Amino acid sequence: MSRPPRSGFRSLRPLFLPPLLLLLSSAGPVSAGTAPIGGPIPGDLLVTALIGEPATLVPVLAADSPSHEICALVFNGLVRYGRGLMLEGDLAQRWEIEEEGRLIRFYLKRGVLWQDGAPFTAEDVLFTYRQYVNPNVPSPYGGDFKSVTSVTAPDPYTVEVRYAEPFAPALDSWAKWIMPKHLLEGQDLLTTPFKSRPVGTGPFRLKEWRRGQRITLTANPTHHAGRPYLNGIVFRIIPDQSTIFLELQAGGIDSGSLTPLQYARMTGTRHFEAAFRKYHYPSLGYTYLGTNLRDPRFADHRVRQAINLAIDKQEIIDGVLFGLGEISTGPFPKKSWAFDPEVQPAAFDPKRAGELLTEAGWIDGDGDGIREKDGRPFRFTILTNQGNLARKLAAQIIVRRLREVGISAKIRFLEWATFIDEYINKRRFEAVVLGWGLSWDPDPYDIWHSSKQGPGEFNFIGYANPEADRLIEAGRREMNREKRAEIYRRLHRLLYNDQPVCFLYVADGLPVLSRRFRDIELSPFGGISELLQWYVPETEQKYRWVP
């Protein structure tokens, strides 16, 4: 899994790692029907790949990366991250912070329209907030509003948020996408038709969703920051990275994410380099082997430590990632300001792993090579999503290495939506290989706090540690960034020692994009950003129709 991004670069919190995160900026749009003289003009489409079907397009419930890729283009938050990783207004024109951080007063932009023509007002903000804190709405993001005591609207374009105590991620948390009250009030957010026919304030609006085939978005001519240059975006649902690469080569799609093998060995041809730009950057996320901690086998800390020592992470880095990544040492990757450089990855040590398993009571009593305890052999199934080659190959290495210390594991690959809806959300798993994509603000509450184990929430492995909870809560209250970073470094050390999951690797981002698109840049997060200003010169435009 990965976390949704929280703001402007669409960094909202955990969600499931996307193949190519398309990030937005308000810089450089055009008004409907206009074009700067001698500069970019509207036209063309971006055709890209989506690794799976979105689960829902209701923002408060969207927890997987396909859902977030679409929501990021259809909706806006009050704030967003702009250039230089500074928060800037999105639906909010400006804001004031008073009472030592206990009050934020947002002044909303006037004249913003929902894509059905209705006006955006403070009532939409209040309605959205109520859904995040509604106990009957299984949102994974409610923890960001835990210390909010009230949200009020003194007038249609002012919102006042009061907190019981200082809350470090407070401003960042209002990057969450705002929903239309006039369309969703009184509806069940789990079953509403809105989940597949969303209406937002964002730069693109949904035109068509053909399940299993494609999702088509068109430029929003009334977008408050101006119409995008591109006429639309077509997401083709292609749940296999090999097929995505074939489509790139054939010109069927304009962008996608490469596997390390493809990046290192298959894209050096003159034809490919002439057609595409390749990008390479450290990611703000990690891949892990997670176990169901409600299972007594994995509740034993010695077993989790043994699994960590039994897996050769460098073998994964070299053989799966072709060196395009590094070993993960915990919940914060090196790119995060919360990262603790003192935490070093444990050495591959199958001998010590075997000793720990023996200490935990797992012994191969019958000589078949598989350890048993109380007459039960140590066997389990690892679930992961189909189409992700790196996870598939990593899982195969994990299975082989665990077998060498007397644990029998097998792999099962699942279609993305089925994996999330039927297994993750229902806690029907023994082990999973997944990933977290993180926000620039490293608040880990939603992933690791023991209170976040409810339906639809992100602590689905069932981790509970009072000291981890204390540090997470302390980090939220600390407004000084250096002091907050020290708290998170202590949490980093604790979690790596406790091994609630086996932290595997931080893979580099490897997207490619057709060279016909201009005004492309890497965001400070890594990744391709500023999609609102992308354009294609008129002589190079490929798609002459508006979808």
C-alpha positions, -999 to +999 in steps of 0.1 A: +000+000+000+009+035-002-003+067+012-022+093-007-002+123-011-012+152+011-012+183-010-003+203-040+020+177-051-009+156-038+007+144-007-023+134+015-013+104+036-008+067+030-021+050-001-011+023-024+020+031-045+010+044-080+028+036-113+031+073-122+018+100-099+006+130-119+010+160-097-005+194-101+004+231-100-015+262-106+013+278-126+009+284-163-027+275-171-047+292-198-082+306-199-107+287-219-102+295-256-071+316-252-035+311-260-004+332-252+011+347-284+042+328-293+037+304-264+019+272-256-016+265-270-043+242-258-047+208-274-037+171-274-043+144-248-021+126-223-027+088-226-012+070-196-015+037-177-033+029-145-022-003-129-056-011-114-093-001-112-100+027-086-119+015-056-139+047-052-137+084-063-152+097-030-122+115-016-128+108+021-127+070+013-100+070-014-071+050+000-056+033-030-033+048-056-056+044-087-083+062-068-059+089-058-045+094-093-080+103-105-091+123-074-059+144-076-071+157-110-107+161-102-106+177-067-088+205-048-078+210-011-077+243+007-039+243+005-012+225-015+025+222-017+041+245-043+076+250-055+102+248-027+079+225-006+061+255+007+024+253+014+003+277-007-033+284-013-054+261-035-091+267-027-080+291+001-068+325-010-049+330+023-049+320+060-040+332+094-027+312+123-034+325+158-034+314+194-001+296+191-014+273+164-048+266+180-067+286+154-064+286+117-086+311+098-090+303+060-102+329+036-116+311+006-113+321-031-144+336-045-159+326-078-148+290-076-173+267-092-180+230-089-179+212-122-217+212-124-217+250-121-227+253-084-206+278-063-180+265-039-184+279-003-174+274+033-204+250+036-186+225+014-155+227+038-177+221+068-195+192+052-162+176+042-148+179+077-179+163+091-174+133+069-138+128+080-149+127+117-181+108+112-177+074+130-200+058+104-177+068+075-148+044+074-122+070+063-085+063+070-078+100+074-099+109+105-069+110+127-058+143+112-088+159+128-086+142+162-076+174+180-100+197+162-126+211+186-147+231+161-149+241+124-172+271+118-180+294+089-185+330+100-195+338+064-196+319+031-160+325+024-143+322+058-136+290+077-122+289+113-107+258+126-100+255+163-077+229+179-075+217+215-037+219+214-010+228+189-010+203+161+021+203+139+005+189+107-026+211+110-021+233+079-009+203+058-040+183+068-062+208+050-047+197+017-073+170+017-098+172-011-130+191-005-163+175-015-196+191-027-222+193+000-250+200-025-244+166-041-235+143-012-254+156+018-277+128+030-261+101+009-243+069+020-207+076+008-201+038+004-228+033-021-235+068-037-233+070-075-208+098-069-182+071-062-180+065-100-193+099-112-175+125-091-179+163-094-150+184-081-134+218-085-102+205-101-086+211-135-100+179-150-135+164-149-146+128-154-161+121-188-162+083-190-153+053-169-153+020-188-145-005-162-115-027-170-107-005-200-101+032-194-110+063-175-113+096-195-110+130-181-115+163-199-101+198-192-123+218-169-130+251-186-141+268-154-112+257-132-104+286-108-067+286-118-074+284-155-080+258-181-052+233-185-034+233-218-042+196-224-076+188-236-078+157-215-062+126-199-070+090-208-060+064-182-059+030-198-062+003-171-033-021-178-026-043-147+008-056-160+041-037-162+053-058-192+022-049-212+026-012-202+061-013-216+049-029-249+023-002-251+050+025-246+071+010-274+041+008-297+030+044-290-003+033-274+004+053-242+025+084-235+037+077-200+042+049-176+065+036-149+094+013-159+106-017-140+143-016-130+150-042-157+133-022-183+151+010-172+185-006-171+184-030-200+156-023-224+153+015-230+187+024-244+177+021-281+178+051-303+141+047-310+131+047-273+154+076-263+141+097-292+105+091-282+107+093-244+123+111-216+134+088-188+133+101-151+152+086-122+148+098-086+147+085-050+112+079-039+095+090-007+082+056+002+092+020+008+082-016+001+077-041+030+066-076+039+038-071+063+023-099+085-011-101+102-001-093+138-034-107+151-019-141+141-001-155+172+028-167+150+037-131+140+028-115+173+060-130+186+088-104+183+114-131+179+096-145+148+095-111+132+132-105+139+140-139+125+121-132+093+140-099+089+174-116+094+165-145+070+158-122+040+188-109+020+177-074+012+209-067-008+200-096-030+168-078-038+185-045-044+210-061-068+189-088-085+155-072-086+162-034-086+195-035-105+209-012-079+182+014-085+172+016-049+184+009-014+176-011+017+148+003+039+156+008+075+123+019+088+092+041+084+111+071+070+131+069+038+164+088+035+146+115+016+124+124+046+136+150+072+125+125+098+150+098+087+175+086+113+209+079+096+221+061+127+197+032+120+216+007+099+200-024+082+205-056+101+229-079+083+216-110+065+221-137+091+201-169+085+220-187+114+208-162+139+173-163+123+172-200+130+183-195+166+155-170+172+129-194+157+141-221+179+139-198+209+103-191+199+094-228+199+096-234+162+116-266+157+119-291+128+110-322+148+103-345+119+132-336+097+112-325+067+129-291+066+098-272+079+096-261+115+066-269+137+052-257+169+024-275+188+021-299+159+015-271+134+040-265+106+051-230+099+034-223+066+018-192+053+007-174+021+021-141+009-004-119-010+006-092-035-009-074-065-005-089-099+014-069-125+042-055-103+073-073-114+096-060-086+072-072-059+068-106-076+106-111-078+111-099-043+084-122-030+101-151-048+135-143-031+116-140+003+100-174-002+134-191-010+152-174+019+125-183+044+126-219+032+163-220+041+155-213+077+125-237+079+095-216+070+073-226+041+057-197+023+039-195-010+028-165-031-006-156-044-011-128-069-044-108-069-060-082-091-056-048-074-092-040-065-098-075-053-066-075-032-076-043-014-114-048-011-115-085-003-082-091+016-067-060+030-098-042+040-113-074+054-080-084+071-081-117+053-043-123+049-014-139+066+013-118+049+015-092+022+041-074+001+030-038-004+044-003-003+037+030+015+041+062-004+045+091+021+038+127+026+064+154+029+051+159+064+061+126+080+033+123+106+029+085+108-002+085+129-025+069+103-001+040+096+013+031+130-009+044+158-028+016+175-061+034+172-061+032+134-070-004+130-107+001+121-125-007+088-108+011+059-079+024+081-042+020+073-029+001+104-044-031+089-016-053+101-028-046+137+003-030+152+000-018+188+029-005+209+022+021+237+057+037+233+052+041+196+018+057+203+033+080+228+061+091+203+036+096+175+013+117+196+043+138+209+055+144+173+021+158+164+021+182+193+057+195+188+057+226+167+096+230+165+107+210+135+141+200+149+126+188+181+099+170+161+126+154+140+143+140+171+110+125+182+106+108+149+142+095+149+134+078+182+103+063+166+124+052+136+147+033+159+119+018+179+100+005+148+131-009+132+139-028+164+103-040+168+099-050+131+061-046+129+067-052+092+099-064+075+112-032+059+125-043+025+136-016+001+132+020-012+129+017-049+139+046-072+111+062-092+115+054-129+087+071-150+090+078-187+071+105-206+067+112-243+091+140-255+063+158-272+051+172-238+068+204-227+072+224-195+080+192-176+100+193-144+108+171-114+090+181-082+110+185-050+093+153-039+107+135-069+083+127-096+069+146-125+049+176-115+032+208-127+008+189-150-015+219-153+012+238-173+021+209-196+015+215-233+023+201-267+035+224-296+008+225-322+030+208-348+036+178-325+000+173-312-010+137-317-047+137-308-068+163-326-101+155-309-115+165-275-126+134-256 
